[in-house]
Amino acid sequence: MKIRFVYIVIFFIGVGFLLGERKNPVPDQGNLFQKEVEDYLKKAEIVRVEKDKIMGRTAPWKVTLDNGEVSRKGYFKYIDRARPKIPPDSFKYEIAAYELSKLLGLEINPPIVEREIEGIKGSLQIGVKEFITESYRKRSGDIPPDAIKFHRTIETIRIFENLVYDECNDEDDIFIQKEDWKVWRVDFTEAFFPSPELILNCDLTCCSRKLYENLQNLSDELIKTRLSPYLNKKEIKTLLERKNIILKKIKKLIKERGKEVVLW
């Protein structure tokens, strides 16, 4: 009996030691919804490809997918004009932004995977169902049913836009699902401009506690490991610098206004 007790004590001491070594746990790297949609995007059959249907600089293909149970629309981007090419525009930046959002425990980017269609590699993103853009919402005067939640999501998107250095406050890239007012931010093919500063006139005013903690806990090495297939060394270096600037700004806001005002 005494021997068994000793083993139990040793076991819990060992577990406590291992947990103690992880003072800064790795944030969740994708929730169940994201993983299920990613799996669908990777494995579902491509039953239709529509080209030249969507205008714009990236001219994505509109794709219809079917796994035998569900049929969904997706969008395939294949242009890979990464820096230092000018003007930069690459599907790899789309994937990098999504991977980073997962590391931060966010769900603001529609799931996206790398896939080959008709012998061409690119990014395949799930289509957002029945949506309006933020610019349309403002023009039409639609009021969110939960204004506080909506505002907080926009603030989260603004922090993420600064982090990945993509155009701030582009209301045509903010999609709002009509059914439940879920907010998405799309189109990061020009993101990760290698600036060590944040975006001008894209101020940070508040932040969720979860995002603040995940920014603190997310290690530079993990970011490098997950994003190095898509970004060059300078893009990663300046991304890490912006992460530190954002953390400093949030800490300053907390000191000036108080934690209860800045963090939710």
Backbone as CSV, one residue per row, in Angstrom:
resi,resn,N_x,N_y,N_z,CA_x,CA_y,CA_z,C_x,C_y,C_z
1,MET,0.843,-1.207,0.000,0.000,0.000,0.000,0.867,1.243,0.000
2,LYS,1.906,1.211,0.861,2.808,2.365,0.931,3.538,2.556,-0.399
3,ILE,3.922,1.428,-1.018,4.659,1.512,-2.283,3.768,2.126,-3.358
4,ARG,2.487,1.680,-3.390,1.562,2.233,-4.367,1.375,3.729,-4.156
5,PHE,1.285,4.141,-2.918,1.121,5.552,-2.587,2.315,6.369,-3.077
6,VAL,3.525,5.804,-2.898,4.742,6.494,-3.323,4.738,6.695,-4.839
7,TYR,4.320,5.636,-5.573,4.264,5.752,-7.029,3.289,6.828,-7.476
8,ILE,2.138,6.886,-6.783,1.134,7.896,-7.129,1.682,9.292,-6.898
9,VAL,2.378,9.492,-5.782,2.974,10.798,-5.467,3.995,11.178,-6.522
10,ILE,4.848,10.200,-6.880,5.888,10.470,-7.882,5.251,10.842,-9.211
11,PHE,4.147,10.128,-9.571,3.457,10.419,-10.835,2.960,11.856,-10.883
12,PHE,2.304,12.311,-9.818,1.753,13.666,-9.816,2.841,14.723,-9.743
13,ILE,3.951,14.404,-9.066,5.079,15.339,-9.048,5.622,15.509,-10.462
14,GLY,5.718,14.355,-11.185,6.210,14.411,-12.554,5.298,15.212,-13.456
15,VAL,3.976,15.005,-13.330,3.023,15.766,-14.114,3.119,17.247,-13.798
16,GLY,3.245,17.546,-12.504,3.367,18.948,-12.099,4.612,19.585,-12.667
17,PHE,5.695,18.834,-12.744,6.934,19.355,-13.312,6.764,19.668,-14.787
18,LEU,6.138,18.729,-15.513,5.930,18.936,-16.944,5.041,20.134,-17.210
19,LEU,3.979,20.279,-16.416,3.103,21.419,-16.592,3.805,22.715,-16.224
20,GLY,4.667,22.638,-15.233,5.402,23.821,-14.809,6.352,24.307,-15.871
21,GLU,6.806,23.388,-16.724,7.714,23.769,-17.797,6.988,24.533,-18.903
22,ARG,5.636,24.441,-18.904,4.871,25.113,-19.957,4.106,26.285,-19.374
23,LYS,4.841,27.256,-18.906,4.218,28.451,-18.359,3.490,29.235,-19.452
24,ASN,4.007,29.155,-20.671,3.388,29.837,-21.802,2.908,28.803,-22.807
25,PRO,1.736,28.213,-22.587,1.259,27.165,-23.488,1.016,27.689,-24.886
26,VAL,1.140,26.803,-25.866,0.878,27.174,-27.248,-0.613,27.388,-27.419
27,PRO,-1.040,28.513,-27.991,-2.466,28.740,-28.207,-3.072,27.657,-29.096
28,ASP,-4.377,27.500,-29.021,-5.092,26.529,-29.837,-4.796,26.768,-31.313
29,GLN,-4.432,25.704,-32.006,-4.054,25.836,-33.417,-5.184,25.395,-34.338
30,GLY,-6.352,25.947,-34.109,-7.483,25.644,-34.962,-8.573,24.916,-34.208
31,ASN,-9.813,25.417,-34.283,-10.905,24.753,-33.595,-11.526,23.680,-34.486
32,LEU,-12.526,22.980,-33.949,-13.124,21.862,-34.671,-13.764,22.310,-35.975
33,PHE,-14.450,23.457,-35.965,-15.072,23.983,-37.181,-14.020,24.200,-38.267
34,GLN,-12.915,24.849,-37.903,-11.873,25.137,-38.874,-11.284,23.850,-39.454
35,LYS,-11.033,22.877,-38.589,-10.429,21.627,-39.039,-11.366,20.842,-39.947
36,GLU,-12.662,20.853,-39.630,-13.632,20.142,-40.468,-13.733,20.773,-41.861
37,VAL,-13.752,22.116,-41.901,-13.849,22.793,-43.197,-12.561,22.606,-43.997
38,GLU,-11.423,22.662,-43.329,-10.150,22.422,-44.011,-10.144,21.033,-44.645
39,ASP,-10.599,20.042,-43.892,-10.646,18.671,-44.398,-11.554,18.587,-45.625
40,TYR,-12.670,19.286,-45.566,-13.598,19.320,-46.704,-12.925,19.947,-47.926
41,LEU,-12.255,21.070,-47.729,-11.594,21.765,-48.833,-10.496,20.916,-49.467
42,LYS,-9.841,20.107,-48.659,-8.743,19.272,-49.156,-9.234,18.049,-49.924
43,LYS,-10.387,17.489,-49.472,-10.793,16.179,-49.984,-12.024,16.192,-50.891
44,ALA,-12.863,17.214,-50.780,-14.091,17.229,-51.581,-13.756,17.262,-53.075
45,GLU,-14.602,16.648,-53.861,-14.394,16.606,-55.308,-14.694,17.971,-55.927
46,ILE,-13.838,18.377,-56.849,-14.076,19.604,-57.613,-15.015,19.243,-58.758
47,VAL,-16.264,19.707,-58.681,-17.241,19.321,-59.704,-17.447,20.408,-60.755
48,ARG,-17.006,21.630,-60.442,-17.161,22.702,-61.419,-16.150,23.810,-61.142
49,VAL,-15.564,24.336,-62.202,-14.628,25.450,-62.093,-15.082,26.545,-63.050
50,GLU,-15.324,27.731,-62.500,-15.755,28.865,-63.320,-14.652,29.917,-63.323
51,LYS,-14.111,30.188,-64.492,-13.027,31.154,-64.631,-13.559,32.447,-65.236
52,ASP,-12.856,33.522,-64.961,-13.209,34.837,-65.511,-14.617,35.278,-65.104
53,LYS,-15.093,34.761,-63.961,-16.410,35.151,-63.465,-16.311,36.265,-62.429
54,ILE,-15.144,36.350,-61.782,-14.953,37.335,-60.723,-13.871,38.307,-61.145
55,MET,-14.215,39.571,-61.200,-13.249,40.587,-61.604,-12.333,40.935,-60.433
56,GLY,-11.251,41.624,-60.741,-10.315,42.032,-59.703,-8.905,41.632,-60.057
57,ARG,-7.957,42.129,-59.276,-6.550,41.904,-59.591,-6.151,40.437,-59.511
58,THR,-6.790,39.653,-58.620,-6.401,38.257,-58.460,-7.211,37.325,-59.344
59,ALA,-8.354,37.794,-59.858,-9.215,37.007,-60.755,-9.356,35.562,-60.278
60,PRO,-9.871,35.349,-59.077,-9.989,33.981,-58.565,-11.000,33.151,-59.353
61,TRP,-10.809,31.841,-59.306,-11.779,30.937,-59.915,-12.868,30.625,-58.902
62,LYS,-14.087,30.556,-59.369,-15.189,30.137,-58.522,-15.344,28.627,-58.669
63,VAL,-15.249,27.927,-57.547,-15.202,26.465,-57.569,-16.408,25.890,-56.825
64,THR,-16.982,24.837,-57.384,-18.036,24.101,-56.691,-17.462,22.773,-56.212
65,LEU,-17.627,22.501,-54.915,-17.105,21.282,-54.315,-18.258,20.408,-53.843
66,ASP,-18.014,19.088,-53.813,-19.023,18.155,-53.335,-18.330,16.923,-52.756
67,ASN,-18.672,16.586,-51.518,-18.073,15.399,-50.892,-19.061,14.238,-50.823
68,GLY,-20.165,14.349,-51.580,-21.165,13.295,-51.562,-22.289,13.565,-50.579
69,GLU,-22.052,14.507,-49.674,-23.064,14.865,-48.679,-23.415,16.347,-48.736
70,VAL,-22.401,17.171,-48.952,-22.593,18.614,-48.947,-21.921,19.224,-50.174
71,SER,-22.616,20.179,-50.797,-22.044,20.938,-51.905,-21.829,22.369,-51.441
72,ARG,-20.604,22.888,-51.668,-20.281,24.243,-51.240,-19.495,24.957,-52.320
73,LYS,-19.529,26.284,-52.252,-18.730,27.114,-53.150,-17.393,27.438,-52.493
74,GLY,-16.380,27.577,-53.323,-15.076,27.980,-52.840,-14.428,28.905,-53.848
75,TYR,-13.324,29.543,-53.428,-12.633,30.473,-54.315,-11.151,30.123,-54.355
76,PHE,-10.645,29.962,-55.572,-9.279,29.500,-55.793,-8.430,30.638,-56.347
77,LYS,-7.366,30.983,-55.609,-6.426,32.000,-56.065,-5.087,31.333,-56.357
78,TYR,-4.503,31.684,-57.486,-3.298,30.988,-57.943,-2.127,31.929,-58.243
79,ILE,-2.360,33.219,-58.250,-1.268,34.152,-58.527,-0.240,34.077,-57.407
80,ASP,1.026,33.936,-57.768,2.101,33.849,-56.767,3.211,34.827,-57.135
81,ARG,2.938,36.100,-56.903,3.905,37.156,-57.178,4.383,37.699,-55.826
82,ALA,5.153,36.856,-55.138,5.624,37.210,-53.795,6.760,38.217,-53.865
83,ARG,6.982,38.932,-52.772,8.091,39.887,-52.705,9.414,39.165,-52.895
84,PRO,10.385,39.756,-53.580,10.481,41.183,-53.933,9.836,41.571,-55.267
85,LYS,9.015,40.718,-55.846,8.348,41.076,-57.094,7.365,42.223,-56.851
86,ILE,7.198,43.065,-57.858,6.335,44.248,-57.736,5.298,44.239,-58.861
87,PRO,4.023,44.524,-58.535,3.483,44.646,-57.178,3.295,43.263,-56.548
88,PRO,3.531,43.143,-55.255,3.390,41.838,-54.602,1.926,41.424,-54.521
89,ASP,1.681,40.160,-54.810,0.318,39.630,-54.782,0.439,38.109,-54.835
90,SER,0.156,37.441,-53.727,0.378,36.000,-53.700,-0.651,35.267,-52.852
91,PHE,-1.074,34.106,-53.358,-1.990,33.267,-52.587,-1.332,32.767,-51.301
92,LYS,0.001,32.753,-51.281,0.706,32.288,-50.087,0.483,33.219,-48.900
93,TYR,0.305,34.511,-49.166,0.016,35.448,-48.080,-1.365,35.170,-47.481
94,GLU,-2.302,34.716,-48.320,-3.627,34.327,-47.838,-3.503,33.187,-46.823
95,ILE,-2.730,32.175,-47.190,-2.567,31.012,-46.323,-1.832,31.396,-45.044
96,ALA,-0.799,32.231,-45.169,-0.036,32.662,-43.994,-0.924,33.405,-43.004
97,ALA,-1.790,34.282,-43.507,-2.691,35.031,-42.634,-3.638,34.089,-41.897
98,TYR,-4.156,33.110,-42.601,-5.069,32.152,-41.971,-4.351,31.322,-40.916
99,GLU,-3.151,30.845,-41.231,-2.390,30.044,-40.265,-2.075,30.857,-39.006
100,LEU,-1.758,32.134,-39.201,-1.474,32.992,-38.053,-2.727,33.212,-37.217
101,SER,-3.864,33.383,-37.866,-5.111,33.587,-37.130,-5.428,32.368,-36.270
102,LYS,-5.127,31.181,-36.762,-5.364,29.969,-35.971,-4.441,29.910,-34.765
103,LEU,-3.190,30.287,-34.955,-2.248,30.299,-33.838,-2.721,31.239,-32.733
104,LEU,-3.451,32.274,-33.114,-3.937,33.256,-32.150,-5.332,32.920,-31.628
105,GLY,-5.868,31.774,-32.039,-7.177,31.373,-31.561,-8.308,32.204,-32.115
106,LEU,-8.124,32.787,-33.303,-9.142,33.644,-33.904,-9.973,32.863,-34.929
107,GLU,-11.166,33.373,-35.176,-12.032,32.799,-36.192,-12.623,33.944,-37.010
108,ILE,-11.724,34.693,-37.650,-12.153,35.848,-38.447,-11.829,35.663,-39.927
109,ASN,-11.098,34.602,-40.269,-10.758,34.319,-41.657,-11.471,33.044,-42.095
110,PRO,-12.236,33.060,-43.178,-12.843,31.813,-43.664,-11.753,30.784,-43.925
111,PRO,-11.959,29.527,-43.500,-10.924,28.502,-43.672,-10.395,28.424,-45.093
112,ILE,-9.102,28.144,-45.172,-8.410,28.135,-46.457,-7.311,27.081,-46.422
113,VAL,-7.074,26.425,-47.542,-6.026,25.411,-47.637,-5.260,25.604,-48.949
114,GLU,-4.113,24.982,-49.014,-3.377,24.951,-50.270,-3.832,23.712,-51.045
115,ARG,-4.139,23.897,-52.316,-4.605,22.770,-53.117,-4.233,22.985,-54.577
116,GLU,-4.143,21.899,-55.307,-3.830,21.966,-56.734,-5.090,21.693,-57.538
117,ILE,-5.407,22.603,-58.451,-6.564,22.437,-59.318,-6.107,22.610,-60.771
118,GLU,-6.420,21.638,-61.580,-6.016,21.638,-62.998,-4.512,21.837,-63.149
119,GLY,-3.764,21.198,-62.244,-2.306,21.242,-62.315,-1.686,22.527,-61.810
120,ILE,-2.495,23.404,-61.211,-1.992,24.687,-60.703,-2.150,24.743,-59.188
121,LYS,-1.083,25.122,-58.496,-1.148,25.255,-57.039,-1.704,26.623,-56.664
122,GLY,-2.495,26.630,-55.604,-3.052,27.893,-55.135,-3.732,27.721,-53.794
123,SER,-4.482,28.737,-53.399,-5.225,28.697,-52.138,-6.701,28.513,-52.446
124,LEU,-7.327,27.588,-51.733,-8.759,27.330,-51.902,-9.461,27.707,-50.604
125,GLN,-10.336,28.689,-50.694,-11.029,29.205,-49.512,-12.527,28.933,-49.619
126,ILE,-13.111,28.554,-48.500,-14.546,28.300,-48.481,-15.300,29.599,-48.708
127,GLY,-16.392,29.530,-49.446,-17.186,30.727,-49.707,-18.080,31.067,-48.525
128,VAL,-18.222,32.354,-48.248,-19.116,32.816,-47.190,-20.535,32.866,-47.741
129,LYS,-21.458,32.211,-47.054,-22.846,32.147,-47.515,-23.599,33.443,-47.208
130,GLU,-24.415,33.877,-48.149,-25.386,34.955,-47.939,-24.842,36.075,-47.048
131,PHE,-24.047,36.955,-47.632,-23.399,37.992,-46.836,-23.609,39.374,-47.441
132,ILE,-23.366,40.376,-46.622,-23.251,41.756,-47.089,-21.885,42.256,-46.654
133,THR,-21.373,43.281,-47.305,-20.100,43.862,-46.889,-20.353,44.950,-45.848
134,GLU,-19.333,45.293,-45.131,-19.455,46.360,-44.140,-19.778,47.690,-44.809
135,SER,-19.237,47.918,-46.009,-19.543,49.165,-46.717,-21.031,49.216,-47.077
136,TYR,-21.595,48.077,-47.487,-23.027,48.027,-47.804,-23.856,48.234,-46.537
137,ARG,-23.438,47.623,-45.441,-24.175,47.767,-44.175,-24.283,49.228,-43.770
138,LYS,-23.185,49.944,-43.905,-23.196,51.354,-43.525,-24.092,52.177,-44.453
139,ARG,-24.038,51.878,-45.744,-24.872,52.619,-46.691,-26.357,52.359,-46.455
140,SER,-26.677,51.120,-46.120,-28.082,50.752,-45.936,-28.603,51.097,-44.547
141,GLY,-27.671,51.398,-43.623,-28.086,51.767,-42.279,-28.471,50.596,-41.401
142,ASP,-28.077,49.381,-41.784,-28.388,48.197,-40.972,-27.651,48.267,-39.637
143,ILE,-28.360,47.954,-38.570,-27.784,47.992,-37.224,-27.585,46.568,-36.714
144,PRO,-26.401,46.215,-36.248,-26.164,44.865,-35.733,-27.077,44.562,-34.548
145,PRO,-27.589,43.346,-34.453,-28.447,42.996,-33.319,-27.704,43.039,-31.984
146,ASP,-26.397,42.787,-32.028,-25.550,42.899,-30.841,-24.408,43.859,-31.192
147,ALA,-24.651,45.145,-30.950,-23.704,46.183,-31.371,-22.353,46.047,-30.682
148,ILE,-22.356,45.658,-29.407,-21.094,45.529,-28.666,-20.246,44.407,-29.246
149,LYS,-20.856,43.262,-29.475,-20.127,42.121,-30.039,-19.589,42.470,-31.421
150,PHE,-20.400,43.132,-32.216,-19.988,43.520,-33.564,-18.789,44.461,-33.507
151,HIS,-18.857,45.473,-32.645,-17.771,46.437,-32.503,-16.483,45.744,-32.063
152,ARG,-16.594,44.816,-31.150,-15.413,44.116,-30.657,-14.769,43.269,-31.757
153,THR,-15.586,42.674,-32.599,-15.027,41.899,-33.709,-14.274,42.803,-34.677
154,ILE,-14.821,43.973,-34.954,-14.141,44.935,-35.825,-12.810,45.362,-35.197
155,GLU,-12.789,45.558,-33.897,-11.546,45.926,-33.208,-10.522,44.794,-33.320
156,THR,-10.984,43.554,-33.204,-10.087,42.404,-33.345,-9.506,42.345,-34.757
157,ILE,-10.347,42.596,-35.735,-9.882,42.613,-37.124,-8.832,43.699,-37.325
158,ARG,-9.035,44.860,-36.698,-8.083,45.960,-36.833,-6.718,45.576,-36.243
159,ILE,-6.727,44.894,-35.122,-5.466,44.429,-34.536,-4.783,43.455,-35.487
160,PHE,-5.562,42.543,-36.054,-4.989,41.550,-36.959,-4.462,42.201,-38.236
161,GLU,-5.172,43.202,-38.740,-4.702,43.916,-39.931,-3.365,44.588,-39.664
162,ASN,-3.192,45.165,-38.483,-1.902,45.747,-38.117,-0.823,44.683,-38.032
163,LEU,-1.183,43.553,-37.466,-0.209,42.480,-37.284,0.316,41.969,-38.613
164,VAL,-0.586,41.739,-39.567,-0.170,41.200,-40.864,0.119,42.305,-41.878
165,TYR,-0.058,43.538,-41.461,0.137,44.727,-42.297,-0.588,44.586,-43.637
166,ASP,-1.901,44.528,-43.535,-2.745,44.568,-44.720,-3.625,45.805,-44.618
167,GLU,-4.229,46.188,-45.708,-5.006,47.425,-45.735,-6.014,47.477,-44.596
168,CYS,-5.988,48.573,-43.855,-6.858,48.739,-42.696,-8.166,49.412,-43.094
169,ASN,-9.251,48.945,-42.491,-10.570,49.559,-42.692,-11.072,49.481,-44.134
170,ASP,-10.678,48.440,-44.852,-11.242,48.214,-46.182,-12.582,47.506,-45.978
171,GLU,-13.650,48.269,-46.004,-14.963,47.747,-45.637,-15.538,46.790,-46.665
172,ASP,-14.957,46.766,-47.873,-15.413,45.802,-48.880,-14.828,44.414,-48.632
173,ASP,-13.827,44.331,-47.777,-13.218,43.043,-47.432,-13.738,42.497,-46.107
174,ILE,-14.707,43.172,-45.536,-15.347,42.682,-44.312,-16.734,42.161,-44.682
175,PHE,-16.897,40.841,-44.568,-18.145,40.175,-44.932,-18.961,39.885,-43.676
176,ILE,-20.260,40.138,-43.752,-21.160,39.897,-42.624,-22.241,38.924,-43.071
177,GLN,-22.304,37.762,-42.441,-23.329,36.783,-42.776,-24.701,37.310,-42.361
178,LYS,-25.644,37.250,-43.290,-26.981,37.768,-43.014,-27.681,36.994,-41.906
179,GLU,-27.472,35.693,-41.877,-28.220,34.832,-40.959,-27.920,35.114,-39.493
180,ASP,-26.630,35.221,-39.156,-26.261,35.333,-37.737,-25.315,36.502,-37.438
181,TRP,-25.035,37.326,-38.432,-24.151,38.484,-38.268,-22.716,38.095,-37.880
182,LYS,-22.320,36.905,-38.275,-20.937,36.500,-38.116,-20.080,37.349,-39.053
183,VAL,-18.956,37.881,-38.547,-18.113,38.792,-39.326,-16.831,38.079,-39.770
184,TRP,-16.501,38.231,-41.046,-15.284,37.648,-41.610,-14.444,38.741,-42.268
185,ARG,-13.141,38.536,-42.260,-12.223,39.410,-43.006,-11.569,38.574,-44.093
186,VAL,-11.681,39.016,-45.343,-11.168,38.236,-46.474,-10.093,39.030,-47.221
187,ASP,-9.374,38.309,-48.084,-8.396,38.884,-49.024,-7.141,39.441,-48.349
188,PHE,-6.139,38.571,-48.251,-4.845,38.970,-47.685,-3.707,38.712,-48.680
189,THR,-3.999,38.775,-49.968,-2.971,38.453,-50.963,-1.863,39.501,-51.055
190,GLU,-2.075,40.682,-50.466,-1.027,41.711,-50.476,-0.491,41.972,-49.071
191,ALA,-0.802,41.108,-48.134,-0.425,41.326,-46.738,1.066,41.105,-46.497
192,PHE,1.466,41.348,-45.255,2.825,41.127,-44.759,3.858,42.053,-45.395
193,PHE,3.435,43.287,-45.677,4.399,44.300,-46.102,5.476,44.401,-45.019
194,PRO,6.756,44.347,-45.387,7.831,44.270,-44.390,8.122,45.593,-43.681
195,SER,7.122,46.110,-42.983,7.306,47.342,-42.215,7.452,47.002,-40.735
196,PRO,8.425,47.611,-40.050,8.580,47.378,-38.614,7.631,48.236,-37.778
197,GLU,6.756,48.997,-38.439,5.797,49.859,-37.744,4.374,49.402,-38.048
198,LEU,3.421,49.933,-37.273,2.028,49.619,-37.516,1.473,50.522,-38.617
199,ILE,0.258,50.217,-39.068,-0.374,50.961,-40.150,-0.835,52.328,-39.647
200,LEU,-0.590,53.351,-40.436,-1.036,54.695,-40.074,-2.560,54.766,-40.056
201,ASN,-3.086,55.513,-39.117,-4.531,55.732,-38.990,-5.306,54.428,-38.825
202,CYS,-4.697,53.490,-38.134,-5.346,52.218,-37.832,-5.145,51.948,-36.346
203,ASP,-5.702,52.840,-35.542,-5.429,52.854,-34.111,-6.035,51.660,-33.377
204,LEU,-5.359,51.250,-32.328,-5.841,50.192,-31.452,-6.456,50.837,-30.214
205,THR,-7.654,50.399,-29.846,-8.330,51.003,-28.692,-8.670,49.993,-27.604
206,CYS,-8.872,48.722,-27.989,-9.204,47.696,-27.009,-8.879,46.330,-27.594
207,CYS,-8.996,45.303,-26.750,-8.586,43.963,-27.179,-9.254,42.926,-26.281
208,SER,-9.514,41.765,-26.830,-10.046,40.695,-25.985,-8.919,40.147,-25.109
209,ARG,-9.280,39.686,-23.925,-8.287,39.091,-23.031,-7.630,37.869,-23.678
210,LYS,-8.446,37.085,-24.373,-7.926,35.877,-25.012,-6.868,36.223,-26.054
211,LEU,-7.141,37.202,-26.911,-6.174,37.582,-27.936,-4.926,38.176,-27.308
212,TYR,-5.091,38.993,-26.292,-3.947,39.596,-25.605,-3.047,38.515,-25.011
213,GLU,-3.657,37.535,-24.359,-2.878,36.447,-23.766,-2.191,35.608,-24.841
214,ASN,-2.908,35.332,-25.924,-2.315,34.517,-26.983,-1.174,35.239,-27.695
215,LEU,-1.294,36.557,-27.838,-0.183,37.327,-28.406,1.051,37.236,-27.512
216,GLN,0.823,37.255,-26.201,1.930,37.146,-25.259,2.542,35.749,-25.272
217,ASN,1.701,34.736,-25.378,2.161,33.355,-25.264,2.730,32.777,-26.559
218,LEU,2.323,33.336,-27.678,2.753,32.784,-28.962,4.237,33.060,-29.194
219,SER,5.008,32.007,-29.288,6.459,32.162,-29.417,6.870,32.549,-30.833
220,ASP,7.972,33.277,-30.919,8.507,33.661,-32.224,8.889,32.434,-33.042
221,GLU,9.413,31.420,-32.362,9.861,30.219,-33.068,8.700,29.483,-33.716
222,LEU,7.559,29.443,-33.024,6.401,28.780,-33.603,5.896,29.545,-34.815
223,ILE,5.887,30.856,-34.731,5.480,31.675,-35.883,6.400,31.396,-37.069
224,LYS,7.704,31.370,-36.820,8.665,31.105,-37.897,8.421,29.736,-38.518
225,THR,8.182,28.740,-37.673,7.977,27.375,-38.166,6.735,27.271,-39.037
226,ARG,5.636,27.893,-38.575,4.366,27.757,-39.290,4.294,28.627,-40.543
227,LEU,4.980,29.768,-40.540,4.827,30.710,-41.657,5.991,30.725,-42.643
228,SER,7.101,30.081,-42.303,8.265,30.104,-43.200,7.993,29.498,-44.581
229,PRO,7.031,28.560,-44.736,6.748,28.082,-46.103,6.100,29.141,-46.990
230,TYR,5.598,30.221,-46.365,4.840,31.220,-47.123,5.463,32.616,-47.128
231,LEU,6.304,32.911,-46.147,6.885,34.250,-46.035,8.401,34.178,-46.087
232,ASN,9.016,35.284,-46.560,10.483,35.331,-46.537,10.964,35.818,-45.166
233,LYS,12.256,35.815,-44.962,12.815,36.128,-43.642,12.493,37.554,-43.190
234,LYS,12.529,38.493,-44.126,12.251,39.883,-43.765,10.788,40.069,-43.387
235,GLU,9.901,39.406,-44.110,8.467,39.497,-43.790,8.181,38.929,-42.409
236,ILE,8.850,37.832,-42.070,8.663,37.239,-40.741,9.271,38.128,-39.663
237,LYS,10.453,38.667,-39.928,11.134,39.516,-38.950,10.280,40.734,-38.590
238,THR,9.733,41.396,-39.597,8.936,42.599,-39.323,7.581,42.236,-38.707
239,LEU,7.063,41.064,-39.037,5.838,40.584,-38.384,6.065,40.453,-36.882
240,LEU,7.192,39.878,-36.490,7.509,39.718,-35.069,7.696,41.067,-34.386
241,GLU,8.266,42.000,-35.118,8.432,43.357,-34.555,7.078,44.025,-34.335
242,ARG,6.171,43.842,-35.267,4.830,44.425,-35.110,4.081,43.770,-33.953
243,LYS,4.278,42.489,-33.772,3.648,41.800,-32.638,4.080,42.445,-31.322
244,ASN,5.352,42.728,-31.191,5.860,43.354,-29.967,5.324,44.772,-29.788
245,ILE,5.209,45.510,-30.904,4.672,46.873,-30.832,3.208,46.840,-30.372
246,ILE,2.438,45.903,-30.906,1.033,45.779,-30.515,0.914,45.477,-29.023
247,LEU,1.742,44.567,-28.537,1.709,44.233,-27.112,2.059,45.450,-26.259
248,LYS,3.042,46.206,-26.691,3.424,47.407,-25.941,2.303,48.435,-25.933
249,LYS,1.622,48.586,-27.071,0.516,49.542,-27.149,-0.634,49.135,-26.234
250,ILE,-0.942,47.846,-26.202,-2.024,47.377,-25.346,-1.655,47.579,-23.877
251,LYS,-0.418,47.279,-23.527,0.032,47.491,-22.149,-0.048,48.968,-21.764
252,LYS,0.297,49.830,-22.704,0.222,51.273,-22.451,-1.224,51.713,-22.257
253,LEU,-2.123,51.202,-23.087,-3.539,51.528,-22.948,-4.080,51.069,-21.598
254,ILE,-3.665,49.883,-21.174,-4.110,49.362,-19.872,-3.633,50.268,-18.745
255,LYS,-2.395,50.723,-18.853,-1.836,51.605,-17.822,-2.562,52.946,-17.776
256,GLU,-2.936,53.453,-18.962,-3.576,54.763,-19.040,-5.073,54.715,-18.706
257,ARG,-5.772,53.659,-19.162,-7.227,53.629,-19.039,-7.750,52.592,-18.056
258,GLY,-6.905,51.615,-17.748,-7.339,50.558,-16.848,-7.696,49.287,-17.602
259,LYS,-7.419,48.153,-16.985,-7.635,46.858,-17.619,-9.102,46.618,-17.981
260,GLU,-10.018,47.058,-17.105,-11.444,46.794,-17.331,-11.981,47.544,-18.548
261,VAL,-11.347,48.662,-18.879,-11.787,49.450,-20.033,-11.202,48.901,-21.327
262,VAL,-9.935,48.497,-21.275,-9.212,48.088,-22.488,-9.488,46.643,-22.873
263,LEU,-9.547,45.744,-21.886,-9.708,44.321,-22.173,-11.135,43.861,-21.915
264,TRP,-11.643,43.007,-22.781,-12.933,42.400,-22.512,-12.797,40.883,-22.499
